[in-house]
Amino acid sequence: MTTLTEEILAFNKARGWTEGNRDARNLAISVSLEASELLEHFQWMSGEQAIAKNREGIIEEASDVYIYLLQLADVAGFDLDEAAHSKIRKNALKYPVPAGEHE
């Protein structure tokens, strides 16, 4: 993931987008805004219908969310990939597989 984060940072730097609004607060807001744009593709239809009708838009908005999350992780100083793995392990302890059920 480091390579993708580096590519995003280089993209921003080349355009002069590294100063000013690139802080944790603004990046968190941007994650929320892009997630809302992602939701718009699903409004008033089933998930299957939305994907069939808006696949490219969904991909683009999901990518925007991901890009802002990577930037937020960079600014906040954590590895998003490792944080996700840690969260999965934590959730496995919090929500164990019920006895007798298969994983």
C-alpha positions as CSV (number, residue, x, y, z in Angstrom):
1,M,0.0,0.0,0.0
2,T,3.0,2.3,0.5
3,T,3.5,2.5,-3.3
4,L,-0.1,3.6,-3.8
5,T,0.1,6.2,-1.0
6,E,3.4,7.5,-2.6
7,E,1.7,7.7,-6.0
8,I,-1.2,9.7,-4.5
9,L,1.2,12.1,-2.6
10,A,3.2,12.6,-5.8
11,F,0.0,13.3,-7.8
12,N,-1.0,15.9,-5.2
13,K,2.4,17.5,-5.0
14,A,2.6,17.9,-8.8
15,R,-0.6,19.9,-8.6
16,G,0.3,22.0,-5.6
17,W,-2.3,20.3,-3.4
18,T,0.0,19.4,-0.5
19,E,-0.5,22.6,1.5
20,G,-3.5,24.0,3.3
21,N,-6.3,21.6,3.4
22,R,-4.4,18.3,3.7
23,D,-5.0,17.7,7.4
24,A,-6.8,15.0,9.3
25,R,-10.0,17.0,9.8
26,N,-10.4,17.9,6.1
27,L,-9.4,14.5,4.9
28,A,-12.0,12.9,7.3
29,I,-14.6,15.3,5.9
30,S,-13.6,14.3,2.4
31,V,-14.0,10.6,3.2
32,S,-17.6,11.3,4.4
33,L,-18.4,13.4,1.4
34,E,-17.2,10.8,-1.1
35,A,-19.0,8.0,0.8
36,S,-22.2,10.1,0.4
37,E,-21.5,10.4,-3.3
38,L,-21.1,6.6,-3.4
39,L,-24.5,6.2,-1.6
40,E,-26.2,8.3,-4.3
41,H,-25.6,5.5,-6.8
42,F,-27.7,3.1,-4.6
43,Q,-30.6,5.5,-3.9
44,W,-34.1,4.1,-4.7
45,M,-32.9,0.7,-6.1
46,S,-31.5,-2.6,-4.9
47,G,-27.8,-3.2,-4.7
48,E,-27.9,-5.4,-7.7
49,Q,-29.8,-2.8,-9.8
50,A,-27.4,-0.1,-8.7
51,I,-24.3,-2.1,-9.7
52,A,-25.9,-3.0,-13.0
53,K,-26.8,0.6,-13.7
54,N,-24.0,2.5,-12.1
55,R,-21.0,0.2,-11.9
56,E,-18.4,2.7,-13.2
57,G,-19.7,5.5,-10.9
58,I,-19.6,3.2,-8.0
59,I,-16.0,2.2,-8.7
60,E,-15.0,5.8,-9.1
61,E,-16.6,6.9,-5.8
62,A,-15.3,3.9,-3.9
63,S,-11.9,4.7,-5.2
64,D,-12.2,8.3,-4.0
65,V,-13.1,7.1,-0.5
66,Y,-10.1,4.8,-0.6
67,I,-7.7,7.5,-1.8
68,Y,-8.9,9.9,0.9
69,L,-8.6,7.1,3.6
70,L,-5.0,6.4,2.5
71,Q,-4.2,10.1,2.8
72,L,-5.8,10.3,6.2
73,A,-3.8,7.3,7.4
74,D,-0.6,9.0,6.0
75,V,-1.3,12.3,7.8
76,A,-2.3,10.5,11.1
77,G,0.8,8.3,10.9
78,F,-0.7,4.8,10.7
79,D,-0.6,1.9,8.1
80,L,-4.2,1.5,7.0
81,D,-3.6,-2.1,5.8
82,E,-2.2,-3.1,9.2
83,A,-5.0,-1.3,11.0
84,A,-7.6,-3.2,9.0
85,H,-5.9,-6.5,9.8
86,S,-5.8,-5.6,13.5
87,K,-9.5,-4.6,13.4
88,I,-10.4,-8.0,11.8
89,R,-8.6,-9.8,14.6
90,K,-10.3,-7.6,17.2
91,N,-13.7,-8.3,15.6
92,A,-13.0,-12.0,15.6
93,L,-12.6,-11.9,19.4
94,K,-15.6,-9.7,19.8
95,Y,-17.8,-11.8,17.5
96,P,-16.7,-15.4,17.6
97,V,-18.1,-17.9,15.3
98,P,-21.0,-19.7,17.1
99,A,-20.3,-23.2,18.2
100,G,-21.2,-25.8,15.6
101,E,-21.1,-23.3,12.7
102,H,-18.4,-23.4,9.9
103,E,-16.3,-20.4,9.0
